[in-house]
């Protein structure tokens, strides 16, 4: 229905719409900060919960527990809102925030970008990236149950410290290197079933995901933002997001709150400097270096590259 900004249709007389914009990744790169702040905009309606995972783990018919996206309560409510605002002469954009859609291979083996392209070829994607080494450490802390290292002899509980992280990185790099040698970097990044790593090292191989997505969508439908830039220059970063989406800028009060000083982020850890052993950072620098360069080349944007400091 061309009169709507969202991809909409009628089903049994009722309006149904899929999201027009996605915050599609990457995990632990401040996607929640972008989602939470855009949710304050009058022209935006966000999915609830933030991550429906409908394109991946909850997509019908592979998961019998999943609910069809067009039949979820939030989608029905948003469709009503879209129809109501259209009658008033304005329009509402639906935004969904499943980071998994950018990197997760769904059950059934069909690539997510192929599915999205087939159904919503004009969709836009806001993609958050971060220094891959810091992203991995944040991931490690957040999903600390994944590690099996550094058990405290007194409490018998696992300690998720820098040494434990180093051991997990060594194991994960070894497994991933073996997988890549036997298959390919793209195959190993997308399909975790090929190997077993303690930490999600593949998520920092940004180029291997972008390469697949760009086979289905043109470059101009992606906005890539560094988490570091979001923390240092929030106004500039969010202005680029609202311009990309096609809506007015967020007000200072919406973006900075009453005190006018700090961007409100639900995930404070996303912007905090993580600490790891220098030798761990060096290992990660060596592993991620070729993918870091490939990302900048793929996107035609040298500013997206990360200059690693192994002594940081």
N, C-alpha and C positions, 0 to 999 in steps of 0.2 A: 504494500500500500504506500505509494510514493509520497503521500501527504504527511507521513510520519518520519521523524529522524531515525527512530528505531525500526528494525525489520519486524513488521506487524502483519497479521492476517486475522481473519475471523473464523472461529470454530464454534459450530452450533449457535451462531448468532452473537457470540461474545468475542471481544477483542483479545488477542494474544500477541505478545511481543517478546522477542529475544533481545538481549542486551546489545547496545550499539557500541559500547566501549568496555574494554577489559583491562584490569590491572593484572597482567598475565605472568608476573614473576619479577625477580627470582626470590626464592625463600631466604629470609633473614637479610633483606636489602631495603627495609623500610616501606614495604608495600602497605602495611597497615596505616602508616602515617599518611600516605597519599589517599587511601580509601577513607579514613576518618575525616580528613579535612575536606575532601570533595563532597562528602555526605552533608556538609553544612550548606552547600550551595542550593539555592532555590530551584535551579534548573536540573538538578541531579537527583535521581532516586537510586539508591544502592540496594543490592541484593541482601537478603538476610537469611542465614548468616553470611559473613563476608565471603567465605569460600564454600560454594555449593558443591564443587567438584563434579558438576554434572557432565562436563565433557570428558572426564577421566573415570575415576573409580566409582562414581555414582550414576554413570550413564546407562540408560536402558538400551537394550534388553539384557545386558550382560550381568547386571547386579539386580537380582529380584527384589532386594530391599530398597533400591533406588526409586525415587519419585520423578516422573517426567518433569523436565524443567518447566514446560508450559502449564503444568498443573499444580505447581507449588504455590503456596498461599501468597508469598511475596510477589511472585510474577503476576498472579491474578490481580492483586491489589495495585500493582504498578500499572498494569494495563488499564485499570479503571482511572487511575490518576492521569495517565497519558491521554485518555479520551476526554476527561474532564478539562484538562488544561488546554487541549486543542480547541475545545468549544469556546474557551475564553480567549482564544487568539494567541496562545503561547504554546510551547512544546516542552516536554520533559524527556530527558535522556536517561536511560537505564544503564547503570554501571555495575559490573560484577567483578569480584576480586579473588578468584581462585588462582593462586600462584602455580598450582600443579598443572594447569593446562599448557604451560609453556614447555614443560620438561618431562611430564609423565606419559609413559606409553600405556594407553588404556587396555583393559581386558578386551580381547577380540583382535588386537594387533593392528587396528586402523589408526594411522597417525592423526593426532588432534588437528593440526593445521589443515589437513585435507577435509576433515569433517566441517570445520568452521568455514572454510572457503566455499564449500558446497552450499551451505545454508545461509551464510551471512558474508558475502564477498566484500562488503563495504565496511566491515567492522574495523575499529581502531584499537590499537594496543599500546598501553603505557607499560614500559618495561623498566624495572629497577635493577641496576647492577651495583656491585660493590667490590672493593679489593678482594679477590678470591680467597686470599689467605685469611683475612679478617672475617669474611663471610663464613668460612668453614669453621673457624673457632667459635663464632657466635652460634652456629648450627650445633656444634659439639656441646656447648654449654646448655642450649635450649633443649636438645634431645639427649641429655646426659645418660639416659638409660641405655643408650646404644653401646657404650664402652664397657669393657670387661677388665679394665686396668686399675691399678693403684687402690687396692682394698686396704682400708685402715685396719691394722691388727687388733685394735682395741674395740672399735665399734662394729667391725665386720662389715662396714659399709664402703662402697666404692667412692674414691675421691676423684673428682673431675678437675684435675689440676694440669699445669703445663706439661709435666712429665708424662702423664697419662695421655694427653693430647698428642704428644710427640710419638708415642708408641702406636697410637691409633693411626696417625698419618703415615708412618712407615709401613704398617700393614696394608693400608688402603692404597698407597702408591704402588706397592708391590702387586697387589691384586689387579689394579687398573692397568698397569703396564703389561702384565701378562695377557689380560683380555684384549688390549689394543693390538698386541703382537699377533694374537690368534684371529682377531676379527678386524675391527676398524675403530677409530676414535668415535665416530658418529654412532655406530652400533652399540658401543659400550656405554656411551653417555646416555643414550635413550633407554637401553634395556638393562636394568639392574639385575635381572634374573641370570645374566651371563656370568656373574661373579658375586662375591660377598665381601663388602668392605665395612669396616667398623664405622667410619664417618662417610657422609655423602659428598665425597670428593668430586664426583662427576658434575655436580650442580655449578661448580665454578668454571667448567669448560663451556663458557657462554657461546663461543663461536659454533660449536657443534649443534646447538639448538637453533641459533639464528640461521644457520645455513639451510636447515630443513624448512623453517618457517618462510624464508625468503623465496623458496621455490613456489609458494602458493600465494604470497601477498607482496605487493610492491613496497619498496623502502619507505615511501611517504605515509604508509599506514601504521608506522611504528614511531613512537617517541621513546628514546632511551635516555634515562636519567641516572646519574651516579648518586648513590646514597650519600657520599661525601659532599657533593655539591648541594644536596637538599639540606644537609645540616649547616653548611657554611653560608649558603645563599638561598634561604627558603623562599623569599619573595620572587626572586628571579626564576627559581625552579618551578614554583607553583603557577607563576604567570605563563610559563611555557606549556604547562599542562592544560590550563584553561583555554589558552589560545588554540592548542592542538585539538581539544574536544569541541571547541566552537562555542564557548560560553563566556560570560563576563568574568572579570577577575574576582577572586575572593577578596572580601574586605579585610582591612587590617584587624578588625575585631574577630572575624571568623578565623583568620590565620594565626594571629598572635595572642588572642585572648584579651582579657581586661587590662593586663599589665602592659601589653604592647611590646613585649620583649622576646617571647619564646614561642616557637611553633608547638602546638599541642600534639604530642605523639603518644599513642597508646603503648607503643613498644619502645621504651626508652633505651633498651639495650641495643637497638638497631643503630643508634648514633654514638655509642660509647666505644672508645678505643679499647680493643681487646689486647691481652698480653699473652705472648707465647715465647718459647725459647728461641733464641737467634738461629739455632741449627734447624729448628722446625720451619721457620720462615724461609730459610735458605732452600730446604727441600721443596717447599711449596712453590717458591720462586722458579726453581728449575723445572718443576712439573708443569706449571701454568704458563710459562713464558711463551711457547709457540701458539697456544690458544688465545692468549692476550693479544698478540700481534695479529693473528688471523681475524679476530673480532674487529679491530680497527680497520683492517683492509676490507672486510666484508661490508661494513657499514659506511665506508668512505668517510670516516670521521676520526682523525688522529687523537682528538681530545678524549675519546672513549678508552684509550689505552691506559694501562696502569704501569707506572715505573716503580718496580719493586725495590725495596731497600732491605737487603738480607740482614742488616745489622739493627733494624728497627726493633 
